[in-house]
Amino acid sequence: MNTEEHASGPDVIKVSAKSRSTAVAGAIAGVIREHRYAEVQAIGAGAVNQAVKALAIARGYLSRDEIDIVFTPYFTEVSIDGQERTAVRFAVEPRP
């Protein structure tokens, strides 16, 4: 799997510790509705916490459209300001 895009899909949704989980959830829901696939990335415990909360909220948003999502976490290396950092990525897609 390409770490930046999936089948010419959307950009990675990047989450920080200061991100509003409801806003991120709305972005996830919108991308899933449009592309049927999303990737969410977080670096650090606070950011991962916000990402997981956003994924749970997005599930609720999408349930109104009768879409149930599942997400698979994995580690990936990203370069930020010339430094390699380990990020947690969540591959998000409708439940088969």
C-alpha positions in Angstrom: 0.0 0.0 0.0 1.2 3.5 -0.9 1.7 5.4 2.4 0.5 8.7 0.9 -2.5 7.7 -1.2 -4.7 4.7 -1.8 -6.0 4.2 -5.3 -5.6 7.9 -6.1 -7.5 8.7 -3.0 -7.5 11.7 -0.7 -4.5 13.2 1.2 -3.7 11.9 4.7 -5.8 13.6 7.4 -3.2 14.8 9.9 -4.2 15.1 13.6 -2.4 17.0 16.3 -3.0 17.0 20.1 -4.7 20.4 19.7 -7.1 19.2 16.9 -10.8 19.3 17.7 -12.0 15.7 17.5 -15.4 16.7 16.1 -13.8 18.7 13.3 -11.5 15.8 12.5 -14.5 13.4 12.6 -16.4 15.5 10.1 -13.4 15.5 7.8 -13.1 11.7 8.1 -16.8 11.2 7.4 -16.7 13.5 4.4 -13.7 11.7 2.9 -15.3 8.3 3.5 -18.5 9.4 1.8 -16.6 10.7 -1.2 -13.7 8.2 -1.6 -14.7 5.2 0.5 -11.2 5.2 2.1 -9.3 7.6 4.4 -6.0 7.7 6.2 -5.5 9.5 9.5 -2.1 10.2 10.9 -1.0 11.2 14.4 2.4 11.7 16.0 2.5 11.6 19.8 0.2 10.3 22.5 -2.0 13.4 22.6 -2.5 13.4 18.8 -3.2 9.6 18.8 -5.8 10.2 21.5 -7.6 12.9 19.5 -7.4 10.7 16.4 -9.1 7.7 18.1 -11.8 10.0 19.6 -12.4 11.4 16.1 -12.7 8.0 14.6 -15.3 7.0 17.2 -17.2 10.2 16.5 -17.0 9.7 12.7 -18.5 6.2 13.2 -21.5 7.9 14.7 -21.7 10.5 11.9 -21.5 7.8 9.3 -24.1 5.5 10.9 -26.7 8.0 9.9 -25.8 7.1 6.3 -25.8 3.4 7.2 -22.0 3.2 6.7 -20.1 1.3 9.3 -16.3 1.9 9.3 -13.4 -0.1 10.6 -9.9 1.2 11.0 -6.5 -0.6 11.1 -3.6 1.1 12.9 0.0 0.8 11.7 3.3 2.6 12.2 5.0 4.6 9.5 8.1 6.8 9.3 7.6 10.4 8.3 10.2 13.1 7.7 9.4 16.4 9.5 11.9 19.3 9.2 14.6 16.8 8.1 14.0 14.4 11.1 12.5 11.0 10.9 9.6 10.5 13.2 7.4 7.5 13.9 3.7 8.2 13.2 0.6 6.1 13.8 -1.6 5.8 10.8 -5.1 4.5 10.7 -6.4 3.1 7.4 -10.2 3.7 7.5 -12.7 2.0 5.3 -16.3 0.8 5.3 -16.9 -2.6 6.9 -17.2 -5.2 4.2 
